[in-house]
Amino acid sequence: MAYSGTATVVKRVINGRAHFRVSIPETEAGAATEATISGVPVFGKVVRQIVVHDSGSGSTVDPILGQATNPSGASVVVENDTAAATVDNTPADGATYYSPAGILYHRSVCDSGSDNSVTVRYHIVEGWE
């Protein structure tokens, strides 16, 4: 079986401001598998990152979210500090990004194997305010 990580983006407008919930159920995830997230705001702020290792030969995840495929350096939006089975990051004041195409890239970065099931959630708000 091959890697599967299809992102679903749900937009809600609350008090005139757009909020986005990104859900990615990953199967066959490994250290370098990557999900593309389309349909997020061009100017946005990530307010929460939740990544849970559900099953597989790995034991931890160390997620990274970026504005480019294989995010590193200046393209990183949110990068986890310490690998764990469950990662729940809420950046102080949110992590701002600019993505002209409204696309972000997520990697769970499982510590071993390529048979891992991972549940991913991002909460994003439109704008930098």
Backbone as a chain_set.jsonl record, in Angstrom:
{"seq": "MAYSGTATVVKRVINGRAHFRVSIPETEAGAATEATISGVPVFGKVVRQIVVHDSGSGSTVDPILGQATNPSGASVVVENDTAAATVDNTPADGATYYSPAGILYHRSVCDSGSDNSVTVRYHIVEGWE", "coords": {"N": [[0.84, -1.172, 0.0], [0.433, 2.325, -0.591], [1.557, 5.579, 0.545], [-0.909, 7.647, 2.035], [-2.401, 10.71, 2.458], [-4.574, 12.755, 2.541], [-5.641, 16.012, 2.688], [-8.284, 17.675, 4.319], [-10.024, 20.633, 4.269], [-11.87, 22.779, 6.211], [-13.815, 25.61, 6.246], [-14.922, 28.211, 8.326], [-16.779, 31.08, 9.119], [-16.535, 33.309, 11.664], [-17.761, 35.854, 13.557], [-17.102, 37.601, 11.461], [-14.552, 36.824, 10.715], [-12.435, 34.536, 9.058], [-12.003, 31.141, 9.85], [-10.115, 28.171, 9.799], [-10.166, 24.649, 9.707], [-8.026, 22.08, 9.469], [-7.807, 18.745, 8.521], [-6.026, 15.742, 8.462], [-5.941, 12.5, 7.782], [-3.489, 10.187, 7.981], [-2.019, 7.382, 6.363], [0.346, 4.735, 6.115], [2.515, 6.363, 6.732], [5.754, 7.836, 6.961], [9.17, 8.828, 7.644], [9.65, 10.814, 5.727], [7.314, 11.3, 4.318], [4.74, 13.33, 2.887], [2.07, 15.649, 3.13], [-0.023, 17.654, 1.115], [-1.568, 20.721, 1.647], [-4.198, 22.35, 0.485], [-6.108, 25.328, -0.142], [-6.002, 27.009, 2.036], [-5.752, 30.237, 3.731], [-4.067, 32.958, 2.01], [-2.605, 34.86, 3.509], [-2.014, 33.928, 6.703], [-2.461, 32.531, 10.041], [-1.231, 30.068, 12.06], [-2.735, 28.588, 14.714], [-2.894, 26.319, 16.211], [-1.446, 23.076, 16.369], [-1.915, 19.72, 16.048], [-0.849, 16.477, 16.327], [-1.073, 13.053, 16.169], [0.29, 9.928, 16.784], [-1.098, 7.051, 15.803], [-0.875, 4.262, 15.222], [1.411, 1.624, 14.184], [4.868, 0.835, 13.254], [6.514, 2.844, 14.162], [7.106, 5.079, 16.979], [6.979, 7.704, 17.709], [6.162, 11.073, 16.615], [7.327, 13.988, 14.883], [6.396, 16.647, 13.939], [6.336, 18.959, 11.13], [5.479, 21.977, 9.52], [5.215, 23.756, 6.536], [5.856, 26.321, 4.002], [6.815, 25.42, 1.667], [7.566, 22.468, -0.247], [9.112, 19.767, 1.505], [9.861, 21.282, 3.939], [12.17, 23.666, 5.212], [14.48, 25.844, 6.897], [13.773, 29.184, 6.023], [11.276, 28.574, 4.993], [9.754, 27.255, 6.867], [6.869, 27.09, 8.885], [5.619, 26.117, 11.288], [7.415, 24.235, 13.572], [7.976, 21.333, 15.385], [9.294, 20.892, 18.718], [10.095, 18.669, 20.43], [10.039, 15.265, 19.824], [7.212, 13.086, 20.131], [4.575, 10.761, 21.082], [2.111, 11.962, 20.978], [1.605, 15.137, 19.81], [0.989, 18.438, 20.6], [0.815, 21.554, 19.794], [0.603, 24.972, 20.536], [1.354, 27.791, 19.293], [2.61, 30.761, 20.798], [0.705, 33.597, 20.354], [0.249, 32.666, 17.8], [1.522, 31.347, 14.644], [2.632, 33.075, 11.995], [2.187, 33.126, 8.42], [2.89, 33.465, 4.874], [1.567, 32.512, 1.917], [1.484, 32.545, -1.341], [-0.035, 30.929, -3.119], [-1.882, 29.77, -1.475], [-1.26, 27.318, -0.26], [0.025, 24.822, 1.891], [2.515, 22.639, 3.375], [2.726, 19.557, 5.002], [4.573, 17.462, 7.19], [4.682, 14.562, 9.09], [6.825, 13.216, 10.181], [7.65, 10.506, 11.219], [9.326, 8.392, 13.562], [10.283, 5.847, 12.895], [9.928, 3.206, 10.45], [7.464, 2.752, 7.776], [4.829, 2.372, 7.942], [2.941, 3.663, 9.404], [0.046, 4.987, 11.055], [-1.406, 8.111, 11.324], [-2.964, 10.861, 12.886], [-3.824, 14.103, 12.02], [-4.279, 17.534, 12.826], [-4.874, 20.927, 12.149], [-5.4, 24.243, 13.217], [-6.259, 27.232, 11.832], [-6.251, 30.738, 11.314], [-7.459, 33.377, 9.271], [-5.434, 36.017, 8.074], [-3.146, 38.273, 9.854], [-3.663, 39.423, 12.235]], "CA": [[0.0, 0.0, 0.0], [1.212, 3.558, -0.692], [1.212, 6.659, 1.465], [-2.134, 8.406, 1.813], [-2.534, 11.821, 3.393], [-5.41, 13.753, 1.887], [-6.067, 17.065, 3.614], [-9.618, 18.254, 4.206], [-10.031, 21.975, 4.867], [-13.215, 23.28, 6.475], [-13.782, 27.045, 6.561], [-16.063, 28.783, 9.049], [-16.638, 32.508, 9.396], [-17.029, 33.627, 13.0], [-17.612, 37.299, 13.807], [-16.498, 38.242, 10.306], [-13.181, 36.362, 10.475], [-12.394, 33.159, 8.571], [-11.255, 30.15, 10.617], [-9.952, 26.963, 9.005], [-9.766, 23.428, 10.402], [-7.404, 21.15, 8.535], [-7.739, 17.373, 9.014], [-5.281, 14.855, 7.573], [-5.718, 11.131, 8.264], [-2.381, 9.619, 7.218], [-1.706, 5.959, 6.44], [1.655, 4.426, 5.522], [3.369, 7.529, 6.948], [7.141, 7.572, 7.335], [9.977, 9.997, 8.017], [9.687, 11.852, 4.69], [6.052, 11.436, 3.599], [4.295, 14.721, 2.971], [0.714, 15.966, 2.68], [-0.229, 19.003, 0.601], [-2.789, 21.331, 2.181], [-4.667, 23.414, -0.417], [-7.328, 26.006, 0.272], [-5.812, 27.822, 3.235], [-5.601, 31.638, 3.341], [-2.761, 33.421, 1.545], [-2.025, 35.379, 4.747], [-2.663, 33.188, 7.768], [-1.796, 32.317, 11.317], [-1.485, 28.754, 12.636], [-2.927, 28.776, 16.146], [-2.745, 25.039, 16.906], [-0.984, 21.929, 15.598], [-2.133, 18.494, 16.815], [-0.451, 15.314, 15.537], [-1.131, 11.882, 17.041], [0.693, 8.644, 16.209], [-2.146, 6.106, 16.178], [-0.394, 2.885, 15.165], [2.506, 1.369, 13.252], [6.137, 0.46, 13.876], [7.101, 4.001, 14.817], [6.542, 5.368, 18.297], [6.82, 9.15, 17.872], [6.095, 11.984, 15.474], [8.036, 15.244, 15.107], [5.834, 17.311, 12.764], [6.784, 20.244, 10.596], [4.568, 22.583, 8.545], [5.947, 24.78, 5.808], [5.323, 26.968, 2.807], [7.412, 24.759, 0.512], [7.728, 21.04, -0.048], [10.285, 19.473, 2.329], [10.129, 22.574, 4.566], [13.37, 23.901, 6.01], [14.904, 27.245, 6.905], [12.774, 30.254, 5.99], [9.958, 28.091, 4.552], [9.076, 26.609, 7.991], [5.843, 27.858, 9.588], [5.605, 25.551, 12.641], [8.258, 23.055, 13.72], [7.883, 20.785, 16.728], [10.56, 20.857, 19.453], [10.452, 17.363, 20.961], [9.211, 14.176, 19.298], [6.361, 12.408, 21.11], [3.479, 10.013, 20.47], [1.098, 12.978, 20.745], [2.163, 16.492, 19.785], [-0.064, 19.458, 20.625], [1.503, 22.839, 19.867], [-0.152, 26.205, 20.404], [2.36, 28.851, 19.294], [2.204, 32.023, 21.421], [0.239, 34.566, 19.35], [0.128, 32.022, 16.499], [2.664, 31.376, 13.736], [2.171, 33.69, 10.748], [2.786, 32.684, 7.164], [2.411, 34.015, 3.615], [1.646, 31.497, 0.872], [0.771, 33.147, -2.474], [-0.97, 29.991, -3.753], [-2.786, 29.203, -0.474], [-0.884, 25.914, -0.088], [1.031, 24.502, 2.895], [3.001, 21.266, 3.287], [2.87, 18.948, 6.324], [5.274, 16.188, 7.377], [4.569, 14.068, 10.463], [8.17, 12.765, 10.531], [7.615, 9.348, 12.118], [10.699, 8.027, 13.919], [10.721, 4.627, 12.212], [8.934, 2.512, 9.643], [6.652, 3.467, 6.791], [3.528, 1.718, 8.074], [2.31, 4.36, 10.522], [-1.2, 5.737, 10.92], [-1.256, 9.35, 12.076], [-4.067, 11.815, 12.78], [-3.281, 15.462, 12.026], [-5.23, 18.653, 12.832], [-4.364, 22.301, 12.254], [-6.372, 25.319, 13.324], [-5.666, 28.388, 11.18], [-7.126, 31.896, 11.126], [-7.055, 34.227, 8.167], [-4.838, 37.299, 8.441], [-2.052, 38.255, 10.82], [-4.071, 40.155, 13.423]], "C": [[0.889, 1.241, 0.0], [0.728, 4.596, 0.308], [-0.09, 7.338, 1.049], [-2.225, 9.48, 2.893], [-3.299, 12.952, 2.753], [-5.941, 14.753, 2.907], [-7.483, 17.529, 3.282], [-9.602, 19.576, 4.949], [-11.475, 22.436, 4.995], [-13.086, 24.731, 6.929], [-15.072, 27.451, 7.264], [-15.779, 30.259, 9.259], [-17.324, 32.801, 10.722], [-16.729, 35.093, 13.276], [-16.834, 37.991, 12.697], [-15.083, 37.791, 9.979], [-13.198, 34.882, 10.095], [-11.473, 32.299, 9.428], [-11.241, 28.86, 9.804], [-9.537, 25.804, 9.907], [-9.276, 22.463, 9.346], [-7.327, 19.786, 9.204], [-7.007, 16.525, 7.982], [-5.165, 13.482, 8.236], [-4.634, 10.494, 7.391], [-2.298, 8.102, 7.43], [-0.405, 5.744, 5.683], [2.605, 5.618, 5.631], [4.758, 7.1, 7.403], [7.857, 8.867, 7.673], [9.891, 11.131, 6.996], [8.389, 11.98, 3.897], [5.463, 12.821, 3.864], [2.887, 14.886, 2.411], [0.671, 17.418, 2.218], [-1.568, 19.512, 1.098], [-3.149, 22.505, 1.285], [-5.906, 24.061, 0.164], [-7.221, 26.762, 1.578], [-5.604, 29.278, 2.809], [-4.179, 31.97, 2.883], [-1.971, 34.005, 2.723], [-2.734, 34.669, 5.885], [-1.821, 33.074, 9.008], [-2.211, 30.943, 11.843], [-1.575, 28.935, 14.147], [-2.836, 27.462, 16.926], [-2.334, 23.954, 15.917], [-1.136, 20.701, 16.499], [-1.786, 17.32, 15.893], [-0.343, 14.126, 16.483], [-0.71, 10.639, 16.263], [-0.295, 7.594, 16.706], [-1.66, 4.658, 16.217], [0.738, 2.773, 14.152], [3.795, 1.092, 13.999], [6.859, 1.631, 14.524], [6.48, 4.218, 16.184], [6.327, 6.862, 18.523], [6.661, 9.852, 16.53], [6.819, 13.273, 15.873], [7.656, 16.19, 13.963], [6.468, 18.66, 12.418], [5.778, 20.689, 9.532], [5.317, 23.7, 7.853], [5.232, 25.308, 4.592], [5.888, 26.365, 1.531], [7.506, 23.275, 0.805], [9.061, 20.783, 0.651], [10.733, 20.73, 3.071], [11.412, 22.592, 5.394], [13.688, 25.393, 5.954], [13.742, 28.212, 6.924], [11.39, 29.774, 5.571], [9.169, 27.428, 5.678], [8.085, 27.573, 8.634], [5.796, 27.416, 11.047], [6.472, 24.305, 12.629], [8.208, 22.612, 15.17], [9.257, 20.748, 17.389], [10.993, 19.447, 19.842], [9.491, 16.298, 20.438], [8.443, 13.498, 20.431], [5.292, 11.625, 20.373], [2.311, 10.934, 20.15], [1.748, 14.348, 20.854], [0.999, 17.466, 19.71], [0.603, 20.801, 20.87], [0.527, 23.986, 19.662], [0.855, 27.349, 20.459], [1.819, 30.131, 19.933], [1.893, 33.031, 20.316], [0.109, 33.975, 17.952], [1.393, 32.171, 15.668], [2.184, 31.892, 12.389], [2.884, 33.086, 9.542], [2.187, 33.478, 6.012], [2.643, 32.95, 2.55], [0.836, 31.98, -0.326], [-0.267, 32.241, -3.132], [-1.982, 29.415, -2.757], [-2.554, 27.719, -0.246], [0.183, 25.813, 1.001], [1.388, 23.023, 2.775], [3.28, 20.733, 4.689], [3.658, 17.649, 6.237], [5.126, 15.79, 8.835], [5.918, 13.639, 11.025], [8.121, 11.675, 11.621], [9.041, 8.85, 12.349], [11.183, 6.723, 13.286], [9.562, 4.029, 11.42], [8.238, 3.401, 8.635], [5.243, 2.887, 6.784], [2.677, 2.398, 9.146], [0.994, 5.033, 10.132], [-1.11, 6.931, 11.862], [-2.485, 10.218, 11.837], [-3.506, 13.214, 12.964], [-4.422, 16.473, 12.021], [-4.451, 19.963, 12.912], [-5.536, 23.228, 12.395], [-5.655, 26.576, 12.823], [-6.689, 29.502, 11.114], [-6.554, 32.736, 9.994], [-6.51, 35.551, 8.685], [-3.775, 37.144, 9.517], [-2.422, 38.98, 12.11], [-4.201, 39.255, 14.615]], "O": [[1.993, 1.204, 0.543], [-0.375, 4.496, 0.844], [-0.336, 7.572, -0.134], [-2.135, 9.19, 4.086], [-2.728, 14.001, 2.453], [-6.611, 14.378, 3.87], [-7.828, 17.745, 2.12], [-9.216, 19.638, 6.116], [-12.214, 22.479, 4.011], [-12.352, 25.042, 7.866], [-16.168, 27.08, 6.845], [-14.644, 30.637, 9.547], [-18.523, 32.575, 10.887], [-15.574, 35.518, 13.232], [-16.006, 38.863, 12.96], [-14.47, 38.324, 9.054], [-13.883, 34.076, 10.725], [-10.33, 32.663, 9.7], [-12.245, 28.499, 9.19], [-8.667, 25.956, 10.765], [-10.018, 22.076, 8.443], [-6.838, 19.674, 10.328], [-7.313, 16.571, 6.79], [-4.369, 13.315, 9.161], [-4.842, 10.287, 6.195], [-2.486, 7.61, 8.543], [-0.092, 6.467, 4.737], [3.408, 5.858, 4.729], [4.912, 6.124, 8.137], [7.221, 9.883, 7.955], [10.044, 12.296, 7.362], [8.357, 12.698, 2.897], [5.666, 13.403, 4.93], [2.552, 14.339, 1.36], [1.254, 18.299, 2.85], [-2.583, 18.825, 0.988], [-2.484, 23.54, 1.318], [-6.67, 23.416, 0.883], [-8.238, 27.123, 2.17], [-5.308, 29.535, 1.642], [-3.213, 31.341, 3.316], [-0.8, 33.676, 2.909], [-3.951, 34.797, 6.018], [-0.651, 33.454, 9.041], [-3.396, 30.684, 12.047], [-0.62, 29.377, 14.786], [-2.716, 27.474, 18.151], [-2.808, 23.916, 14.781], [-0.557, 20.648, 17.584], [-2.359, 17.184, 14.812], [0.384, 14.177, 17.475], [-1.278, 10.331, 15.215], [-0.325, 7.283, 17.897], [-1.996, 3.914, 17.138], [0.993, 3.692, 13.373], [3.822, 1.111, 15.23], [7.737, 1.421, 15.361], [5.456, 3.62, 16.513], [5.58, 7.253, 19.421], [6.977, 9.308, 15.472], [6.91, 13.604, 17.055], [8.491, 16.502, 13.114], [7.031, 19.367, 13.254], [5.29, 19.877, 8.746], [5.983, 24.504, 8.505], [4.169, 24.827, 4.201], [5.489, 26.75, 0.433], [7.523, 22.864, 1.966], [10.033, 21.501, 0.416], [11.851, 21.202, 2.867], [11.697, 21.673, 6.162], [13.218, 26.107, 5.068], [12.829, 28.083, 7.74], [10.413, 30.495, 5.771], [8.011, 27.066, 5.469], [8.415, 28.729, 8.899], [5.92, 28.245, 11.948], [6.295, 23.423, 11.788], [8.379, 23.423, 16.08], [10.27, 20.591, 16.708], [12.141, 19.069, 19.608], [8.275, 16.419, 20.591], [8.952, 13.353, 21.542], [5.116, 11.802, 19.167], [1.6, 10.72, 19.169], [2.366, 14.676, 21.867], [0.125, 17.334, 18.853], [0.92, 21.149, 22.008], [-0.275, 23.974, 18.728], [1.182, 27.832, 21.543], [0.695, 30.541, 19.642], [2.727, 33.284, 19.447], [-0.122, 34.719, 16.999], [2.236, 33.021, 15.956], [1.409, 31.218, 11.71], [4.014, 32.606, 9.632], [1.123, 34.083, 6.143], [3.778, 32.537, 2.311], [-0.387, 31.84, -0.33], [-1.273, 32.729, -3.648], [-2.856, 28.644, -3.154], [-3.498, 26.95, -0.062], [1.124, 26.606, 1.037], [0.66, 22.248, 2.154], [3.983, 21.371, 5.473], [3.446, 16.839, 5.335], [5.412, 16.589, 9.727], [6.124, 13.697, 12.238], [8.496, 11.901, 12.771], [9.868, 8.882, 11.438], [12.39, 6.521, 13.156], [8.391, 4.304, 11.68], [8.394, 4.622, 8.634], [4.553, 2.904, 5.765], [1.792, 1.771, 9.728], [0.85, 5.571, 9.034], [-0.783, 6.786, 13.04], [-2.987, 10.298, 10.716], [-2.801, 13.487, 13.936], [-5.41, 16.302, 11.308], [-3.482, 20.076, 13.663], [-6.569, 23.023, 11.758], [-4.589, 26.937, 13.321], [-7.871, 29.246, 10.884], [-5.342, 32.798, 9.787], [-7.058, 36.135, 9.621], [-3.531, 36.049, 10.024], [-1.576, 39.134, 12.991], [-4.539, 39.717, 15.705]]}, "num_chains": 1, "name": "protein.A"}
